[in-house]
């Protein structure tokens, strides 16, 4: 059984939701819903900032968790093909397209 966000979710938010879901299922980083919402709704992320936010939400100190910082940063970069994503230029790597998105 997988995870499927609502149809009206912006592309970058949707892909961050998927990544957070994968981190929960694969590595046990099942962060509180309010932190997950805040992270997935970001308009811009660098891989290391994303990793810090996930670890902080999990109640860990990112400065003391170098191995997890590296792992989460790497999975972010692998997922998005870059260490930086921005809502205005976000391209869905799976479909290889930049979706036209307008908030309703």
PyMOL commands that place a pseudoatom at each C-alpha (Angstrom):
pseudoatom trace, name=CA, resn=UNK, resi=1, chain=A, elem=C, hetatm=0, pos=[0.000, 0.000, 0.000]
pseudoatom trace, name=CA, resn=UNK, resi=2, chain=A, elem=C, hetatm=0, pos=[1.395, 3.384, -0.964]
pseudoatom trace, name=CA, resn=UNK, resi=3, chain=A, elem=C, hetatm=0, pos=[0.816, 7.017, -0.241]
pseudoatom trace, name=CA, resn=UNK, resi=4, chain=A, elem=C, hetatm=0, pos=[-1.101, 9.330, -2.558]
pseudoatom trace, name=CA, resn=UNK, resi=5, chain=A, elem=C, hetatm=0, pos=[-1.557, 13.044, -1.825]
pseudoatom trace, name=CA, resn=UNK, resi=6, chain=A, elem=C, hetatm=0, pos=[-4.657, 14.934, -2.890]
pseudoatom trace, name=CA, resn=UNK, resi=7, chain=A, elem=C, hetatm=0, pos=[-4.908, 15.975, -6.543]
pseudoatom trace, name=CA, resn=UNK, resi=8, chain=A, elem=C, hetatm=0, pos=[-4.750, 19.703, -5.787]
pseudoatom trace, name=CA, resn=UNK, resi=9, chain=A, elem=C, hetatm=0, pos=[-1.307, 19.594, -4.145]
pseudoatom trace, name=CA, resn=UNK, resi=10, chain=A, elem=C, hetatm=0, pos=[1.399, 21.663, -5.904]
pseudoatom trace, name=CA, resn=UNK, resi=11, chain=A, elem=C, hetatm=0, pos=[4.143, 19.549, -7.559]
pseudoatom trace, name=CA, resn=UNK, resi=12, chain=A, elem=C, hetatm=0, pos=[7.021, 20.397, -5.204]
pseudoatom trace, name=CA, resn=UNK, resi=13, chain=A, elem=C, hetatm=0, pos=[4.845, 19.945, -2.125]
pseudoatom trace, name=CA, resn=UNK, resi=14, chain=A, elem=C, hetatm=0, pos=[3.645, 16.598, -3.471]
pseudoatom trace, name=CA, resn=UNK, resi=15, chain=A, elem=C, hetatm=0, pos=[7.198, 15.360, -4.069]
pseudoatom trace, name=CA, resn=UNK, resi=16, chain=A, elem=C, hetatm=0, pos=[8.358, 16.518, -0.626]
pseudoatom trace, name=CA, resn=UNK, resi=17, chain=A, elem=C, hetatm=0, pos=[5.375, 14.642, 0.851]
pseudoatom trace, name=CA, resn=UNK, resi=18, chain=A, elem=C, hetatm=0, pos=[6.472, 11.514, -1.003]
pseudoatom trace, name=CA, resn=UNK, resi=19, chain=A, elem=C, hetatm=0, pos=[10.026, 11.893, 0.278]
pseudoatom trace, name=CA, resn=UNK, resi=20, chain=A, elem=C, hetatm=0, pos=[8.855, 12.373, 3.872]
pseudoatom trace, name=CA, resn=UNK, resi=21, chain=A, elem=C, hetatm=0, pos=[6.650, 9.297, 3.512]
pseudoatom trace, name=CA, resn=UNK, resi=22, chain=A, elem=C, hetatm=0, pos=[9.621, 7.274, 2.234]
pseudoatom trace, name=CA, resn=UNK, resi=23, chain=A, elem=C, hetatm=0, pos=[11.809, 8.463, 5.126]
pseudoatom trace, name=CA, resn=UNK, resi=24, chain=A, elem=C, hetatm=0, pos=[9.113, 7.309, 7.538]
pseudoatom trace, name=CA, resn=UNK, resi=25, chain=A, elem=C, hetatm=0, pos=[8.608, 3.905, 5.942]
pseudoatom trace, name=CA, resn=UNK, resi=26, chain=A, elem=C, hetatm=0, pos=[12.249, 3.104, 5.181]
pseudoatom trace, name=CA, resn=UNK, resi=27, chain=A, elem=C, hetatm=0, pos=[14.104, 4.681, 8.100]
pseudoatom trace, name=CA, resn=UNK, resi=28, chain=A, elem=C, hetatm=0, pos=[11.476, 5.359, 10.772]
pseudoatom trace, name=CA, resn=UNK, resi=29, chain=A, elem=C, hetatm=0, pos=[11.545, 9.162, 10.535]
pseudoatom trace, name=CA, resn=UNK, resi=30, chain=A, elem=C, hetatm=0, pos=[7.796, 9.520, 11.103]
pseudoatom trace, name=CA, resn=UNK, resi=31, chain=A, elem=C, hetatm=0, pos=[7.757, 13.148, 12.155]
pseudoatom trace, name=CA, resn=UNK, resi=32, chain=A, elem=C, hetatm=0, pos=[4.725, 14.930, 13.642]
pseudoatom trace, name=CA, resn=UNK, resi=33, chain=A, elem=C, hetatm=0, pos=[2.061, 16.006, 11.134]
pseudoatom trace, name=CA, resn=UNK, resi=34, chain=A, elem=C, hetatm=0, pos=[2.546, 19.735, 11.787]
pseudoatom trace, name=CA, resn=UNK, resi=35, chain=A, elem=C, hetatm=0, pos=[6.285, 19.441, 11.044]
pseudoatom trace, name=CA, resn=UNK, resi=36, chain=A, elem=C, hetatm=0, pos=[5.586, 17.369, 7.949]
pseudoatom trace, name=CA, resn=UNK, resi=37, chain=A, elem=C, hetatm=0, pos=[3.116, 19.988, 6.701]
pseudoatom trace, name=CA, resn=UNK, resi=38, chain=A, elem=C, hetatm=0, pos=[5.577, 22.827, 7.349]
pseudoatom trace, name=CA, resn=UNK, resi=39, chain=A, elem=C, hetatm=0, pos=[8.419, 21.016, 5.566]
pseudoatom trace, name=CA, resn=UNK, resi=40, chain=A, elem=C, hetatm=0, pos=[6.372, 19.930, 2.551]
pseudoatom trace, name=CA, resn=UNK, resi=41, chain=A, elem=C, hetatm=0, pos=[4.900, 23.405, 2.048]
pseudoatom trace, name=CA, resn=UNK, resi=42, chain=A, elem=C, hetatm=0, pos=[8.311, 25.101, 1.803]
pseudoatom trace, name=CA, resn=UNK, resi=43, chain=A, elem=C, hetatm=0, pos=[8.844, 27.214, -1.312]
pseudoatom trace, name=CA, resn=UNK, resi=44, chain=A, elem=C, hetatm=0, pos=[12.604, 26.513, -1.418]
pseudoatom trace, name=CA, resn=UNK, resi=45, chain=A, elem=C, hetatm=0, pos=[14.901, 23.869, 0.047]
pseudoatom trace, name=CA, resn=UNK, resi=46, chain=A, elem=C, hetatm=0, pos=[18.581, 22.999, 0.097]
pseudoatom trace, name=CA, resn=UNK, resi=47, chain=A, elem=C, hetatm=0, pos=[19.330, 19.342, 0.817]
pseudoatom trace, name=CA, resn=UNK, resi=48, chain=A, elem=C, hetatm=0, pos=[21.178, 20.046, 4.067]
pseudoatom trace, name=CA, resn=UNK, resi=49, chain=A, elem=C, hetatm=0, pos=[18.400, 22.349, 5.329]
pseudoatom trace, name=CA, resn=UNK, resi=50, chain=A, elem=C, hetatm=0, pos=[15.836, 19.641, 4.568]
pseudoatom trace, name=CA, resn=UNK, resi=51, chain=A, elem=C, hetatm=0, pos=[17.909, 17.081, 6.493]
pseudoatom trace, name=CA, resn=UNK, resi=52, chain=A, elem=C, hetatm=0, pos=[18.255, 19.461, 9.448]
pseudoatom trace, name=CA, resn=UNK, resi=53, chain=A, elem=C, hetatm=0, pos=[14.515, 20.095, 9.531]
pseudoatom trace, name=CA, resn=UNK, resi=54, chain=A, elem=C, hetatm=0, pos=[13.714, 16.362, 9.430]
pseudoatom trace, name=CA, resn=UNK, resi=55, chain=A, elem=C, hetatm=0, pos=[16.174, 15.544, 12.207]
pseudoatom trace, name=CA, resn=UNK, resi=56, chain=A, elem=C, hetatm=0, pos=[15.001, 18.453, 14.358]
pseudoatom trace, name=CA, resn=UNK, resi=57, chain=A, elem=C, hetatm=0, pos=[11.369, 17.375, 13.887]
pseudoatom trace, name=CA, resn=UNK, resi=58, chain=A, elem=C, hetatm=0, pos=[12.409, 13.876, 14.939]
pseudoatom trace, name=CA, resn=UNK, resi=59, chain=A, elem=C, hetatm=0, pos=[13.840, 15.365, 18.160]
pseudoatom trace, name=CA, resn=UNK, resi=60, chain=A, elem=C, hetatm=0, pos=[17.461, 14.835, 17.169]
pseudoatom trace, name=CA, resn=UNK, resi=61, chain=A, elem=C, hetatm=0, pos=[20.343, 17.309, 17.135]
pseudoatom trace, name=CA, resn=UNK, resi=62, chain=A, elem=C, hetatm=0, pos=[21.506, 17.651, 13.503]
pseudoatom trace, name=CA, resn=UNK, resi=63, chain=A, elem=C, hetatm=0, pos=[24.950, 18.764, 14.679]
pseudoatom trace, name=CA, resn=UNK, resi=64, chain=A, elem=C, hetatm=0, pos=[25.449, 15.439, 16.437]
pseudoatom trace, name=CA, resn=UNK, resi=65, chain=A, elem=C, hetatm=0, pos=[23.925, 13.267, 13.705]
pseudoatom trace, name=CA, resn=UNK, resi=66, chain=A, elem=C, hetatm=0, pos=[26.470, 13.476, 10.876]
pseudoatom trace, name=CA, resn=UNK, resi=67, chain=A, elem=C, hetatm=0, pos=[25.640, 10.047, 9.486]
pseudoatom trace, name=CA, resn=UNK, resi=68, chain=A, elem=C, hetatm=0, pos=[21.903, 10.776, 9.308]
pseudoatom trace, name=CA, resn=UNK, resi=69, chain=A, elem=C, hetatm=0, pos=[22.572, 14.256, 7.914]
pseudoatom trace, name=CA, resn=UNK, resi=70, chain=A, elem=C, hetatm=0, pos=[24.613, 12.693, 5.114]
pseudoatom trace, name=CA, resn=UNK, resi=71, chain=A, elem=C, hetatm=0, pos=[22.064, 9.950, 4.405]
pseudoatom trace, name=CA, resn=UNK, resi=72, chain=A, elem=C, hetatm=0, pos=[19.077, 12.299, 4.279]
pseudoatom trace, name=CA, resn=UNK, resi=73, chain=A, elem=C, hetatm=0, pos=[20.999, 14.879, 2.234]
pseudoatom trace, name=CA, resn=UNK, resi=74, chain=A, elem=C, hetatm=0, pos=[22.002, 12.138, -0.217]
pseudoatom trace, name=CA, resn=UNK, resi=75, chain=A, elem=C, hetatm=0, pos=[18.475, 10.791, -0.617]
pseudoatom trace, name=CA, resn=UNK, resi=76, chain=A, elem=C, hetatm=0, pos=[17.185, 14.337, -1.222]
pseudoatom trace, name=CA, resn=UNK, resi=77, chain=A, elem=C, hetatm=0, pos=[19.831, 14.893, -3.915]
pseudoatom trace, name=CA, resn=UNK, resi=78, chain=A, elem=C, hetatm=0, pos=[19.156, 11.514, -5.507]
pseudoatom trace, name=CA, resn=UNK, resi=79, chain=A, elem=C, hetatm=0, pos=[15.415, 12.121, -5.510]
pseudoatom trace, name=CA, resn=UNK, resi=80, chain=A, elem=C, hetatm=0, pos=[15.529, 15.601, -7.007]
pseudoatom trace, name=CA, resn=UNK, resi=81, chain=A, elem=C, hetatm=0, pos=[18.738, 15.390, -9.055]
pseudoatom trace, name=CA, resn=UNK, resi=82, chain=A, elem=C, hetatm=0, pos=[20.118, 18.479, -7.338]
pseudoatom trace, name=CA, resn=UNK, resi=83, chain=A, elem=C, hetatm=0, pos=[20.840, 19.726, -3.839]
pseudoatom trace, name=CA, resn=UNK, resi=84, chain=A, elem=C, hetatm=0, pos=[18.478, 22.684, -4.238]
pseudoatom trace, name=CA, resn=UNK, resi=85, chain=A, elem=C, hetatm=0, pos=[14.811, 22.899, -5.221]
pseudoatom trace, name=CA, resn=UNK, resi=86, chain=A, elem=C, hetatm=0, pos=[12.608, 25.923, -5.743]
pseudoatom trace, name=CA, resn=UNK, resi=87, chain=A, elem=C, hetatm=0, pos=[8.851, 26.065, -6.250]
pseudoatom trace, name=CA, resn=UNK, resi=88, chain=A, elem=C, hetatm=0, pos=[9.178, 28.403, -9.259]
pseudoatom trace, name=CA, resn=UNK, resi=89, chain=A, elem=C, hetatm=0, pos=[11.563, 26.139, -11.188]
pseudoatom trace, name=CA, resn=UNK, resi=90, chain=A, elem=C, hetatm=0, pos=[10.642, 22.715, -9.813]
pseudoatom trace, name=CA, resn=UNK, resi=91, chain=A, elem=C, hetatm=0, pos=[10.685, 19.906, -12.388]
pseudoatom trace, name=CA, resn=UNK, resi=92, chain=A, elem=C, hetatm=0, pos=[9.164, 16.520, -11.649]
pseudoatom trace, name=CA, resn=UNK, resi=93, chain=A, elem=C, hetatm=0, pos=[12.064, 14.176, -12.413]
pseudoatom trace, name=CA, resn=UNK, resi=94, chain=A, elem=C, hetatm=0, pos=[9.891, 11.076, -12.773]
pseudoatom trace, name=CA, resn=UNK, resi=95, chain=A, elem=C, hetatm=0, pos=[7.806, 12.630, -15.523]
pseudoatom trace, name=CA, resn=UNK, resi=96, chain=A, elem=C, hetatm=0, pos=[10.549, 15.004, -16.659]
pseudoatom trace, name=CA, resn=UNK, resi=97, chain=A, elem=C, hetatm=0, pos=[8.265, 17.997, -16.860]
pseudoatom trace, name=CA, resn=UNK, resi=98, chain=A, elem=C, hetatm=0, pos=[7.711, 21.299, -15.155]
pseudoatom trace, name=CA, resn=UNK, resi=99, chain=A, elem=C, hetatm=0, pos=[4.044, 21.290, -14.344]
pseudoatom trace, name=CA, resn=UNK, resi=100, chain=A, elem=C, hetatm=0, pos=[2.035, 24.398, -14.930]
pseudoatom trace, name=CA, resn=UNK, resi=101, chain=A, elem=C, hetatm=0, pos=[0.620, 25.127, -11.517]
pseudoatom trace, name=CA, resn=UNK, resi=102, chain=A, elem=C, hetatm=0, pos=[-1.706, 27.805, -10.314]
pseudoatom trace, name=CA, resn=UNK, resi=103, chain=A, elem=C, hetatm=0, pos=[-3.130, 27.886, -6.812]
pseudoatom trace, name=CA, resn=UNK, resi=104, chain=A, elem=C, hetatm=0, pos=[-6.876, 27.704, -7.049]
for i in range(1, 104): cmd.bond("trace and resi %d" % i, "trace and resi %d" % (i + 1))
show_as sticks, trace
zoom trace
